[in-house]
């Protein structure tokens, strides 16, 4: 039973930046990692970035590598996604993901819109 709340989405112009946050609450003591996925209109949900909770290893989709940075605050059970050099193609609903080992949890999503 984990509750995830995303924040930080919004409307920005191409080339701008946004910082997404995802706070986890509930039974968060068992986690392998957290990450971000996104789903654009008419497209499948795709992986964006992830970070392991213990080691801090990070993983990125090729489409966002060198532009996005995922980080964590272990004490606050929070994960962040710093998004720079945003492109219109980044427009999507961004979902926070929590990997609890025995179960996976998702946030409700936050809209990111990048205008050209």
C-alpha positions as CSV (number, residue, x, y, z in Angstrom):
1,X,0.0,0.0,0.0
2,X,1.9,2.9,-1.4
3,X,0.5,6.3,-2.4
4,X,2.4,8.4,-4.9
5,X,1.7,12.1,-5.5
6,X,3.3,13.8,-8.5
7,X,3.7,17.6,-8.8
8,X,5.6,20.1,-11.0
9,X,4.0,19.6,-14.3
10,X,2.8,22.5,-16.4
11,X,3.1,24.4,-19.7
12,X,6.5,25.5,-20.9
13,X,8.0,26.7,-24.1
14,X,10.5,24.6,-26.1
15,X,13.9,24.9,-24.6
16,X,12.6,25.5,-21.1
17,X,12.8,23.4,-18.0
18,X,10.6,21.8,-15.4
19,X,11.2,19.8,-12.3
20,X,8.8,17.0,-11.4
21,X,8.5,15.6,-7.9
22,X,7.0,12.4,-6.6
23,X,6.4,11.8,-3.0
24,X,5.8,8.3,-1.7
25,X,3.8,7.6,1.4
26,X,2.5,4.5,3.1
27,X,4.5,1.3,3.3
28,X,7.6,2.6,1.5
29,X,10.1,0.6,3.5
30,X,10.4,-2.0,0.8
31,X,11.5,-0.6,-2.5
32,X,13.9,-1.5,-5.2
33,X,13.6,1.9,-7.0
34,X,11.5,4.6,-8.4
35,X,11.1,6.1,-11.8
36,X,9.2,8.0,-14.4
37,X,7.1,6.9,-17.4
38,X,5.2,9.0,-19.8
39,X,2.4,8.6,-22.2
40,X,1.7,11.0,-25.1
41,X,-1.7,11.2,-26.8
42,X,-2.2,8.2,-29.1
43,X,1.0,6.5,-28.0
44,X,2.0,3.7,-25.7
45,X,3.3,4.5,-22.2
46,X,7.1,4.6,-22.4
47,X,10.0,4.5,-19.9
48,X,11.7,7.8,-19.2
49,X,14.1,7.3,-16.2
50,X,14.6,5.3,-13.1
51,X,16.8,5.3,-10.0
52,X,17.6,2.4,-7.7
53,X,16.9,3.2,-4.1
54,X,19.9,1.6,-2.4
55,X,22.7,2.2,-4.9
56,X,21.4,5.2,-6.7
57,X,22.1,3.8,-10.2
58,X,20.3,5.8,-12.8
59,X,18.8,4.7,-16.2
60,X,17.5,6.9,-19.0
61,X,15.6,6.4,-22.2
62,X,17.8,7.4,-25.2
63,X,15.3,10.1,-26.0
64,X,15.9,12.0,-22.8
65,X,19.5,11.2,-22.0
66,X,21.7,14.3,-21.5
67,X,18.5,16.4,-21.0
68,X,16.8,14.9,-18.0
69,X,18.2,14.0,-14.6
70,X,16.6,11.8,-12.0
71,X,17.5,12.1,-8.4
72,X,16.2,11.0,-5.0
73,X,15.7,12.1,-1.4
74,X,15.8,8.8,0.6
75,X,14.8,10.5,3.9
76,X,11.7,12.0,2.3
77,X,10.9,9.1,0.0
78,X,10.8,11.4,-2.9
79,X,12.1,11.2,-6.4
80,X,12.7,14.1,-8.8
81,X,13.0,14.6,-12.5
82,X,14.8,17.6,-13.7
83,X,13.9,18.2,-17.3
84,X,15.9,20.6,-19.4
85,X,15.9,21.6,-23.0
86,X,12.4,20.4,-23.3
87,X,11.0,19.6,-26.7
88,X,7.4,19.5,-28.0
89,X,7.9,15.7,-28.3
90,X,8.2,15.6,-24.5
91,X,4.6,16.6,-24.1
92,X,2.9,13.8,-22.2
93,X,1.4,12.8,-19.0
94,X,4.2,11.8,-16.7
95,X,3.7,9.0,-14.2
96,X,5.7,8.2,-11.1
97,X,6.5,4.5,-10.5
98,X,7.4,2.8,-7.3
99,X,8.9,-0.7,-7.5
100,X,8.2,-2.5,-4.2
101,X,9.5,-5.8,-5.3
102,X,6.3,-7.7,-4.6
103,X,4.1,-4.9,-6.1
104,X,4.4,-2.0,-8.4
105,X,2.6,1.3,-7.8
106,X,1.7,4.3,-10.0
107,X,0.9,7.9,-9.4
108,X,-2.0,9.6,-11.0
109,X,0.1,11.4,-13.5
110,X,1.0,15.0,-14.1
111,X,0.6,16.8,-17.4
112,X,3.7,18.3,-19.1
113,X,3.0,20.4,-22.2
114,X,5.8,21.9,-24.3
115,X,4.9,24.5,-26.8
116,X,6.9,25.3,-29.9
